[in-house]
Amino acid sequence: MKLMLIFILLPMAAMAEIMDTGCESSKACFMKPDGCTLGTDCTYFMSYADNGVDGVDFEIWADLSSTGGVGWAAVGISTDTVMGDDGVLMCRNPDNDNAADVTNSVNVGELNSITDTSGISNASVSVVSQMMECTFTSVYTIDGETTNFDLGGATSYYLFMGTGDITSGVELEHSVIPWVSSEVVDIGSVNNLIATEGESDSHVDDGATTSIPAVTLVLAVCSLVMALFH
């Protein structure tokens, strides 16, 4: 008797792959080290593009091998290069049973406080081989402590980028000094970002508080994402 093996192909959810193509044509990019190739020698990559409809599309790729694939990667928006009154968008892969997500937070002085996920859509976070890929869309208006940042308006802002660990569900200080844009950035532009490292002190507060060094980096909320980034 002959046996027939029948294979049934089940549909799988497509997972967006972050690419470093399209930089300075369809999106603005930032990468470290400068000139690195994503998937080869980059440790951090971030891009953004105004979609002209409902907000700004962000992509964040981060090497989390130093924290075992657990942790956060974030981008912060600020009116200056120091931490305080900043808006932060954070991708998280917790060390507990909580699912990976994208959340809003604010830097209150040198403390970063997680708020909620309102205004964030199309979020996708995956960690493969300790490398995080995170994509999401944020509404144009992002809240700081007292400042409202309008990413779709005429005002330009400093951007911060950074990564850090998460222990017992609490975001810790950035694992490396975050980067802060060397000048204010027009979110509507596709010009690539130039960032520098900064140094300062900040904290993350998500039910608990931890010390974090601040940053002057182009896209890490310098002293701010440091809060997150920090």
Secondary structure as a PSIPRED ss2 file (coil, helix, strand):
# PSIPRED VFORMAT (PSIPRED V4.0)

   1 M C   1.000  0.000  0.000
   2 K C   1.000  0.000  0.000
   3 L C   1.000  0.000  0.000
   4 M C   1.000  0.000  0.000
   5 L C   1.000  0.000  0.000
   6 I C   1.000  0.000  0.000
   7 F C   1.000  0.000  0.000
   8 I C   1.000  0.000  0.000
   9 L C   1.000  0.000  0.000
  10 L C   1.000  0.000  0.000
  11 P C   1.000  0.000  0.000
  12 M C   1.000  0.000  0.000
  13 A C   1.000  0.000  0.000
  14 A C   1.000  0.000  0.000
  15 M C   1.000  0.000  0.000
  16 A C   1.000  0.000  0.000
  17 E C   1.000  0.000  0.000
  18 I C   1.000  0.000  0.000
  19 M C   1.000  0.000  0.000
  20 D C   1.000  0.000  0.000
  21 T C   1.000  0.000  0.000
  22 G C   1.000  0.000  0.000
  23 C E   0.000  0.000  1.000
  24 E C   1.000  0.000  0.000
  25 S C   1.000  0.000  0.000
  26 S C   1.000  0.000  0.000
  27 K E   0.000  0.000  1.000
  28 A E   0.000  0.000  1.000
  29 C E   0.000  0.000  1.000
  30 F E   0.000  0.000  1.000
  31 M E   0.000  0.000  1.000
  32 K E   0.000  0.000  1.000
  33 P C   1.000  0.000  0.000
  34 D C   1.000  0.000  0.000
  35 G C   1.000  0.000  0.000
  36 C C   1.000  0.000  0.000
  37 T C   1.000  0.000  0.000
  38 L C   1.000  0.000  0.000
  39 G C   1.000  0.000  0.000
  40 T C   1.000  0.000  0.000
  41 D C   1.000  0.000  0.000
  42 C C   1.000  0.000  0.000
  43 T C   1.000  0.000  0.000
  44 Y E   0.000  0.000  1.000
  45 F E   0.000  0.000  1.000
  46 M E   0.000  0.000  1.000
  47 S E   0.000  0.000  1.000
  48 Y E   0.000  0.000  1.000
  49 A E   0.000  0.000  1.000
  50 D E   0.000  0.000  1.000
  51 N C   1.000  0.000  0.000
  52 G C   1.000  0.000  0.000
  53 V C   1.000  0.000  0.000
  54 D C   1.000  0.000  0.000
  55 G C   1.000  0.000  0.000
  56 V E   0.000  0.000  1.000
  57 D E   0.000  0.000  1.000
  58 F E   0.000  0.000  1.000
  59 E E   0.000  0.000  1.000
  60 I E   0.000  0.000  1.000
  61 W E   0.000  0.000  1.000
  62 A E   0.000  0.000  1.000
  63 D E   0.000  0.000  1.000
  64 L C   1.000  0.000  0.000
  65 S H   0.000  1.000  0.000
  66 S H   0.000  1.000  0.000
  67 T H   0.000  1.000  0.000
  68 G C   1.000  0.000  0.000
  69 G C   1.000  0.000  0.000
  70 V C   1.000  0.000  0.000
  71 G E   0.000  0.000  1.000
  72 W E   0.000  0.000  1.000
  73 A E   0.000  0.000  1.000
  74 A E   0.000  0.000  1.000
  75 V E   0.000  0.000  1.000
  76 G E   0.000  0.000  1.000
  77 I E   0.000  0.000  1.000
  78 S E   0.000  0.000  1.000
  79 T C   1.000  0.000  0.000
  80 D C   1.000  0.000  0.000
  81 T C   1.000  0.000  0.000
  82 V C   1.000  0.000  0.000
  83 M C   1.000  0.000  0.000
  84 G C   1.000  0.000  0.000
  85 D C   1.000  0.000  0.000
  86 D E   0.000  0.000  1.000
  87 G E   0.000  0.000  1.000
  88 V E   0.000  0.000  1.000
  89 L E   0.000  0.000  1.000
  90 M E   0.000  0.000  1.000
  91 C E   0.000  0.000  1.000
  92 R E   0.000  0.000  1.000
  93 N E   0.000  0.000  1.000
  94 P C   1.000  0.000  0.000
  95 D C   1.000  0.000  0.000
  96 N C   1.000  0.000  0.000
  97 D C   1.000  0.000  0.000
  98 N C   1.000  0.000  0.000
  99 A C   1.000  0.000  0.000
 100 A C   1.000  0.000  0.000
 101 D E   0.000  0.000  1.000
 102 V E   0.000  0.000  1.000
 103 T E   0.000  0.000  1.000
 104 N E   0.000  0.000  1.000
 105 S E   0.000  0.000  1.000
 106 V E   0.000  0.000  1.000
 107 N E   0.000  0.000  1.000
 108 V E   0.000  0.000  1.000
 109 G C   1.000  0.000  0.000
 110 E C   1.000  0.000  0.000
 111 L E   0.000  0.000  1.000
 112 N E   0.000  0.000  1.000
 113 S E   0.000  0.000  1.000
 114 I E   0.000  0.000  1.000
 115 T C   1.000  0.000  0.000
 116 D C   1.000  0.000  0.000
 117 T C   1.000  0.000  0.000
 118 S C   1.000  0.000  0.000
 119 G C   1.000  0.000  0.000
 120 I E   0.000  0.000  1.000
 121 S E   0.000  0.000  1.000
 122 N E   0.000  0.000  1.000
 123 A E   0.000  0.000  1.000
 124 S E   0.000  0.000  1.000
 125 V E   0.000  0.000  1.000
 126 S E   0.000  0.000  1.000
 127 V E   0.000  0.000  1.000
 128 V E   0.000  0.000  1.000
 129 S C   1.000  0.000  0.000
 130 Q C   1.000  0.000  0.000
 131 M E   0.000  0.000  1.000
 132 M E   0.000  0.000  1.000
 133 E E   0.000  0.000  1.000
 134 C E   0.000  0.000  1.000
 135 T E   0.000  0.000  1.000
 136 F E   0.000  0.000  1.000
 137 T E   0.000  0.000  1.000
 138 S E   0.000  0.000  1.000
 139 V C   1.000  0.000  0.000
 140 Y C   1.000  0.000  0.000
 141 T E   0.000  0.000  1.000
 142 I E   0.000  0.000  1.000
 143 D E   0.000  0.000  1.000
 144 G C   1.000  0.000  0.000
 145 E C   1.000  0.000  0.000
 146 T C   1.000  0.000  0.000
 147 T C   1.000  0.000  0.000
 148 N E   0.000  0.000  1.000
 149 F E   0.000  0.000  1.000
 150 D E   0.000  0.000  1.000
 151 L C   1.000  0.000  0.000
 152 G C   1.000  0.000  0.000
 153 G C   1.000  0.000  0.000
 154 A C   1.000  0.000  0.000
 155 T C   1.000  0.000  0.000
 156 S C   1.000  0.000  0.000
 157 Y E   0.000  0.000  1.000
 158 Y E   0.000  0.000  1.000
 159 L E   0.000  0.000  1.000
 160 F E   0.000  0.000  1.000
 161 M E   0.000  0.000  1.000
 162 G E   0.000  0.000  1.000
 163 T E   0.000  0.000  1.000
 164 G E   0.000  0.000  1.000
 165 D E   0.000  0.000  1.000
 166 I E   0.000  0.000  1.000
 167 T E   0.000  0.000  1.000
 168 S C   1.000  0.000  0.000
 169 G C   1.000  0.000  0.000
 170 V E   0.000  0.000  1.000
 171 E E   0.000  0.000  1.000
 172 L E   0.000  0.000  1.000
 173 E E   0.000  0.000  1.000
 174 H E   0.000  0.000  1.000
 175 S C   1.000  0.000  0.000
 176 V C   1.000  0.000  0.000
 177 I C   1.000  0.000  0.000
 178 P C   1.000  0.000  0.000
 179 W E   0.000  0.000  1.000
 180 V E   0.000  0.000  1.000
 181 S E   0.000  0.000  1.000
 182 S C   1.000  0.000  0.000
 183 E C   1.000  0.000  0.000
 184 V C   1.000  0.000  0.000
 185 V E   0.000  0.000  1.000
 186 D C   1.000  0.000  0.000
 187 I C   1.000  0.000  0.000
 188 G C   1.000  0.000  0.000
 189 S C   1.000  0.000  0.000
 190 V C   1.000  0.000  0.000
 191 N C   1.000  0.000  0.000
 192 N C   1.000  0.000  0.000
 193 L C   1.000  0.000  0.000
 194 I C   1.000  0.000  0.000
 195 A E   0.000  0.000  1.000
 196 T E   0.000  0.000  1.000
 197 E E   0.000  0.000  1.000
 198 G C   1.000  0.000  0.000
 199 E C   1.000  0.000  0.000
 200 S E   0.000  0.000  1.000
 201 D E   0.000  0.000  1.000
 202 S E   0.000  0.000  1.000
 203 H E   0.000  0.000  1.000
 204 V E   0.000  0.000  1.000
 205 D E   0.000  0.000  1.000
 206 D C   1.000  0.000  0.000
 207 G C   1.000  0.000  0.000
 208 A C   1.000  0.000  0.000
 209 T E   0.000  0.000  1.000
 210 T E   0.000  0.000  1.000
 211 S E   0.000  0.000  1.000
 212 I E   0.000  0.000  1.000
 213 P E   0.000  0.000  1.000
 214 A E   0.000  0.000  1.000
 215 V C   1.000  0.000  0.000
 216 T C   1.000  0.000  0.000
 217 L C   1.000  0.000  0.000
 218 V C   1.000  0.000  0.000
 219 L E   0.000  0.000  1.000
 220 A E   0.000  0.000  1.000
 221 V C   1.000  0.000  0.000
 222 C C   1.000  0.000  0.000
 223 S C   1.000  0.000  0.000
 224 L C   1.000  0.000  0.000
 225 V C   1.000  0.000  0.000
 226 M C   1.000  0.000  0.000
 227 A C   1.000  0.000  0.000
 228 L C   1.000  0.000  0.000
 229 F C   1.000  0.000  0.000
 230 H C   1.000  0.000  0.000
